[in-house]
Amino acid sequence: MRISLLLVSLCIFLLTGCLNEKENTPKDETATKTEEKNKPTSGSTNKEQTKKEPSIQKPSDKKSETLYTTYKDKTYPFELKFPADLGKIKATHTKLDDDTVQFHIPIEGQESLIFSVVAVPSEKVASYKDSQSYTFVGKNNTHHFFIIQADEAPDTFYQAKNEKKLEQWKRVMEKDVPIIMKSFKLLS
């Protein structure tokens, strides 16, 4: 019985020693070396030490950080604000049924109509008031102003190779154009 008790004690002692030794040896040498590299050392100028983890920035208290470009029309007294990331806005005056200012943006190198501002003389406004495609945005002493959104992208955007252009155009129409329309302001 003494021998069995001695053998059991010896086994327990050996097992305990082996377990302690396993806990002290690193499970992954790479992880240990990396940890050691990142440990600050006195007087060290280790590049690894100066790297900062990316931080999540808290939302700013400012209303909006988006930059806008203001368009002021030279013929009619109005302005619009466009998100600057849309690129160079092209405004073209045309005479369709009434004076129209068409707004185009570049989408991957191709001009694309996004909307038009129509200046309707006050005496002709009755024909526009009932139209569902025209959105009334303001009036002055001589004109009523309406915005009409482009209802289709350029034909070439519907080709399979231009899928990105079509998606970008749709995104602009859904996200940016409503904001631009709300920014319409008559100037005195």
Phi and psi in degrees as a GROMACS rama.xvg file:
@    title "Ramachandran Plot"
@    xaxis  label "Phi"
@    yaxis  label "Psi"
@TYPE xy
-60.7895  -39.1759  ARG-2
-66.5328  -43.3914  ILE-3
-65.151  -39.3699  SER-4
-64.9037  -40.3279  LEU-5
-65.6004  -42.8175  LEU-6
-64.9418  -42.618  LEU-7
-62.8529  -43.8425  VAL-8
-62.1363  -43.0217  SER-9
-63.5641  -42.7991  LEU-10
-62.4003  -44.5534  CYS-11
-62.3542  -44.6816  ILE-12
-59.757  -46.2375  PHE-13
-66.2903  -43.6496  LEU-14
-63.2763  -41.8796  LEU-15
-62.9839  -43.2014  THR-16
-63.3975  -42.1785  GLY-17
-65.9166  -41.4341  CYS-18
-64.0439  -43.7963  LEU-19
-61.9794  -38.8027  ASN-20
-66.7488  -37.842  GLU-21
-65.9438  -38.3115  LYS-22
-66.1256  -31.1519  GLU-23
-83.4628  -16.3735  ASN-24
-89.8758  141.288  THR-25
-66.8644  139.051  PRO-26
-73.1658  -36.9943  LYS-27
-136.322  113.382  ASP-28
-62.1113  -37.8749  GLU-29
-60.7974  -44.0514  THR-30
-62.32  -42.2455  ALA-31
-64.6853  -44.6344  THR-32
-62.4039  -40.6974  LYS-33
-63.4172  -43.9948  THR-34
-59.9512  -41.6718  GLU-35
-65.2139  -38.4491  GLU-36
-61.9999  -38.4229  LYS-37
-83.2924  -8.34188  ASN-38
-71.5273  130.985  LYS-39
-67.5082  139.345  PRO-40
-122.123  148.942  THR-41
-65.7442  130.679  SER-42
72.9326  9.97546  GLY-43
-82.0862  144.262  SER-44
-122.475  36.3869  THR-45
-60.323  129.919  ASN-46
-61.1161  -35.8151  LYS-47
-60.0112  -33.0859  GLU-48
-72.0454  -31.1776  GLN-49
-86.3315  -11.4541  THR-50
-68.6494  137.895  LYS-51
-107.513  145.794  LYS-52
-70.3482  145.365  GLU-53
-62.7474  136.163  PRO-54
-109.618  148.107  SER-55
-87.2245  122.734  ILE-56
-82.7403  139.384  GLN-57
-75.6357  148.956  LYS-58
-57.8679  142.64  PRO-59
-75.202  153.324  SER-60
-77.0741  -14.2318  ASP-61
-66.246  152.374  LYS-62
-58.1644  -55.7202  LYS-63
-152.269  137.781  SER-64
-94.385  -2.87534  GLU-65
-67.2525  134.863  THR-66
-90.0359  142.687  LEU-67
-123.668  150.318  TYR-68
-109.963  130.552  THR-69
-96.9286  128.243  THR-70
-103.106  125.691  TYR-71
-115.973  122.591  LYS-72
-75.2671  140.566  ASP-73
-85.2973  -23.9106  LYS-74
-92.7236  -43.6875  THR-75
-114.786  146.619  TYR-76
-81.0978  72.05  PRO-77
-142.501  161.509  PHE-78
-137.621  157.133  GLU-79
-137.137  149.948  LEU-80
-111.177  127.165  LYS-81
-112.68  136.526  PHE-82
-56.7582  130.495  PRO-83
-60.9444  -27.4719  ALA-84
-72.9036  -2.91438  ASP-85
-75.0947  -15.7662  LEU-86
93.674  -164.462  GLY-87
-74.8452  119.174  LYS-88
-84.5939  135.046  ILE-89
-112.147  122.259  LYS-90
-109.534  128.626  ALA-91
-124.962  125.225  THR-92
-84.7399  129.452  HIS-93
-134.744  161.56  THR-94
-115.313  93.0299  LYS-95
-91.3357  -118.407  LEU-96
-69.9691  -38.3287  ASP-97
-138.987  176.98  ASP-98
-63.5581  129.06  ASP-99
-130.918  138.485  THR-100
-113.493  113.159  VAL-101
-94.0038  137.04  GLN-102
-113.214  124.42  PHE-103
-117.965  146.81  HIS-104
-125.028  153.947  ILE-105
-82.9157  130.093  PRO-106
-123.388  107.539  ILE-107
46.9285  50.797  GLU-108
84.0495  -0.417016  GLY-109
-119.293  129.678  GLN-110
-68.144  139.75  GLU-111
-139.517  125.725  SER-112
-68.9894  131.225  LEU-113
-113.032  -34.1166  ILE-114
-168.269  170.543  PHE-115
-132.398  147.824  SER-116
-104.004  126.534  VAL-117
-110.196  126.062  VAL-118
-100.254  109.575  ALA-119
-105.503  124.082  VAL-120
-56.7878  141.197  PRO-121
-53.0986  -36.0359  SER-122
-69.8842  -17.0495  GLU-123
-104.275  2.76299  LYS-124
-66.2039  -25.5629  VAL-125
-57.3906  -34.78  ALA-126
-72.2457  -16.3638  SER-127
-99.0814  -25.6661  TYR-128
-57.9382  -35.7999  LYS-129
-88.8926  -4.33536  ASP-130
-73.1017  131.854  SER-131
-81.0199  -19.7221  GLN-132
-85.9707  -12.8268  SER-133
-103.164  133.21  TYR-134
-107.565  119.216  THR-135
-69.4964  130.113  PHE-136
-123.92  -11.1305  VAL-137
165.743  169.558  GLY-138
-150.051  155.518  LYS-139
-127.677  -161.427  ASN-140
-66.7069  -26.586  ASN-141
-114.17  -24.64  THR-142
-136.436  155.163  HIS-143
-109.708  142.235  HIS-144
-114.935  133.751  PHE-145
-128.7  152.664  PHE-146
-117.634  135.471  ILE-147
-123.233  123.574  ILE-148
-80.389  147.251  GLN-149
-64.1378  135.097  ALA-150
-99.3142  -10.1149  ASP-151
-141.326  146.59  GLU-152
-74.301  164.72  ALA-153
-54.9553  146.015  PRO-154
-52.1154  -39.5436  ASP-155
-65.4754  -22.4048  THR-156
-67.6705  -19.0128  PHE-157
-85.7262  -3.23316  TYR-158
-76.4058  147.117  GLN-159
-55.3287  -37.7614  ALA-160
-70.3978  -14.2024  LYS-161
-109.18  26.0033  ASN-162
-56.7524  -39.6854  GLU-163
-63.2897  -41.4387  LYS-164
-62.0457  -42.9531  LYS-165
-63.6852  -43.8471  LEU-166
-62.2717  -41.2483  GLU-167
-65.4256  -42.7403  GLN-168
-60.9869  -45.1624  TRP-169
-61.5734  -41.4359  LYS-170
-62.0638  -43.4965  ARG-171
-62.4556  -44.2836  VAL-172
-65.2782  -36.5983  MET-173
-83.2719  -37.4351  GLU-174
-98.018  -49.5518  LYS-175
-88.2165  -41.6471  ASP-176
-60.217  -43.2953  VAL-177
-58.8745  -36.9241  PRO-178
-67.5526  -42.5795  ILE-179
-62.3541  -43.838  ILE-180
-60.821  -40.0053  MET-181
-67.0025  -21.8408  LYS-182
-83.7981  -5.01978  SER-183
-54.1567  129.413  PHE-184
-142.388  127.569  LYS-185
-80.2856  138.228  LEU-186
-103.185  151.995  LEU-187
